């Protein structure tokens, strides 16, 4: 008997769009607002403050989407408890983690960190405007330093971890 060749088909990869247009617009608008605010912080104060206000409005919009948005935008879809997050972390260390459409438990933790740090930046800057006499320049700078540092480090960690997860899973992690 002559062996026959079996047809070997590559598995089909279905493309699933997880992030709806509102999430994508929010994400890239927030990225753009921080980039503009960063580059023009010392040169064009009015633009810096206007873009910062726009970022604060975007955060309010995203919090609303987290409550009543589409399936993958809702916080209830991706925020997990401590036990599941720790279990996922252990599984990830040993390269046996489950795959998720949307955010995995650590990704959800990062979303919370990013939204919280961005909110803290907006609140500390907004504090200056809400006080009748404002705070001194030095105290405003010191008050903003921690949330801005948290924001920058959380973005760095997010980019590196997303890239690593994308390479490992051979998927696209672009929102």
C-alpha positions in Angstrom: 0.0 0.0 0.0 1.3 3.4 -1.0 1.1 6.0 1.7 -1.1 8.9 0.8 -0.3 12.5 1.5 -2.6 14.1 4.0 -3.7 17.6 3.2 -2.2 19.8 5.9 -4.1 23.0 6.1 -2.8 25.9 8.3 -5.3 26.7 11.0 -7.4 29.7 10.0 -7.0 32.7 12.2 -10.2 34.6 12.6 -9.9 38.3 13.0 -11.9 39.5 15.8 -12.2 43.3 16.4 -12.3 43.6 20.2 -11.9 47.4 20.5 -14.8 49.4 19.2 -14.3 52.8 17.5 -15.1 54.7 20.7 -12.3 52.8 22.6 -9.8 53.3 19.8 -10.7 57.0 19.5 -10.4 57.4 23.3 -7.0 55.6 23.4 -5.3 57.5 20.6 -6.8 60.9 21.7 -5.4 60.4 25.2 -2.0 59.4 23.7 -2.1 62.5 21.5 -3.2 64.8 24.3 -0.3 63.6 26.6 2.2 63.9 23.7 1.1 67.5 22.9 1.0 68.4 26.6 4.5 67.0 27.1 6.0 68.7 24.1 4.5 72.1 24.7 4.6 72.2 28.6 7.1 75.0 28.7 6.5 76.8 25.4 2.7 77.2 25.1 1.1 77.2 28.5 -2.4 77.8 27.2 -2.2 74.9 24.8 -0.7 72.7 27.5 -3.6 73.5 29.9 -6.3 73.1 27.2 -4.9 69.7 26.2 -4.8 68.7 29.8 -8.5 69.6 30.2 -9.2 67.6 27.1 -7.4 64.6 28.7 -9.5 65.0 31.8 -12.6 65.0 29.7 -11.5 61.9 27.9 -11.0 60.1 31.3 -14.6 61.0 32.3 -15.8 59.7 28.9 -13.8 56.4 29.4 -15.2 55.9 32.9 -18.7 56.3 31.5 -17.9 53.8 28.7 -16.6 51.4 31.5 -20.0 51.5 33.0 -22.4 51.5 30.0 -20.1 50.9 27.0 -19.8 48.0 24.6 -18.9 44.4 25.7 -15.2 44.7 25.8 -15.2 48.4 27.0 -17.2 47.6 30.2 -15.1 47.2 33.3 -17.2 44.2 34.4 -15.9 42.3 31.4 -12.3 42.5 32.2 -11.7 43.5 35.9 -11.0 40.3 37.9 -10.6 39.6 41.5 -7.4 39.2 43.4 -7.4 35.4 43.4 -7.9 35.1 39.6 -5.3 37.8 39.0 -2.7 36.1 41.2 -3.5 32.7 39.6 -3.1 34.3 36.1 0.3 35.8 37.2 1.5 32.4 38.3 0.3 30.7 35.1 2.0 33.5 33.1 5.4 32.9 34.9 5.2 29.2 33.8 4.0 30.0 30.3 0.6 28.3 30.7 -1.7 31.3 30.9 -5.1 31.4 29.3 -5.7 33.7 26.3 -8.4 36.4 26.6 -10.3 38.4 24.1 -9.8 41.9 25.5 -7.8 42.4 28.7 -6.3 39.6 30.7 -6.3 40.1 34.5 -2.9 41.8 34.5 -3.9 44.0 31.6 -7.1 44.9 33.5 -4.9 45.9 36.5 -2.8 48.1 34.2 -6.0 49.8 32.8 -7.0 50.6 36.4 -3.5 51.9 37.1 -3.4 54.0 34.0 -6.9 55.5 34.5 -6.1 56.2 38.2 -2.7 57.9 37.5 -4.2 60.0 34.7 -7.1 61.0 37.0 -4.6 61.9 39.7 -2.7 64.1 37.3 -5.9 65.9 36.2 -7.0 66.3 39.9 -3.7 67.7 41.1 -3.6 70.2 38.2 -7.3 71.0 38.6 -6.6 71.7 42.3 -4.7 74.8 41.3 -7.7 76.2 39.4 -10.2 75.4 42.2 -8.3 77.1 45.0 -9.1 80.8 45.4 -5.5 81.9 45.5 -3.9 78.9 43.9 -0.8 77.2 45.3 2.7 78.3 44.8 4.5 77.1 41.7 6.8 74.9 43.8 4.0 73.2 45.6 2.1 72.6 42.4 5.1 71.1 40.8 5.7 68.8 43.8 2.0 67.9 43.9 2.1 66.8 40.3 5.4 65.0 40.3 4.2 61.7 41.8 1.1 61.2 39.7 3.0 62.2 36.5 5.9 59.8 37.4 3.4 57.0 38.1 1.7 57.8 34.8 5.0 57.6 32.8 6.2 54.4 34.5 2.8 52.7 34.0 2.9 53.6 30.3 6.4 52.2 30.0 5.4 49.0 31.8 2.3 48.7 29.7 4.1 49.1 26.4 6.8 46.6 27.3 4.4 44.0 28.7 2.0 44.4 25.8 4.8 43.9 23.3 6.0 40.8 25.2 2.6 39.3 25.4 2.0 40.0 21.8 5.2 38.3 20.7 4.6 35.3 23.0 1.0 34.8 21.8 1.8 35.8 18.2 -1.1 38.3 18.2 -1.6 41.9 17.7 -2.1 43.9 20.9 -2.8 47.2 19.2 -6.0 48.8 20.6 
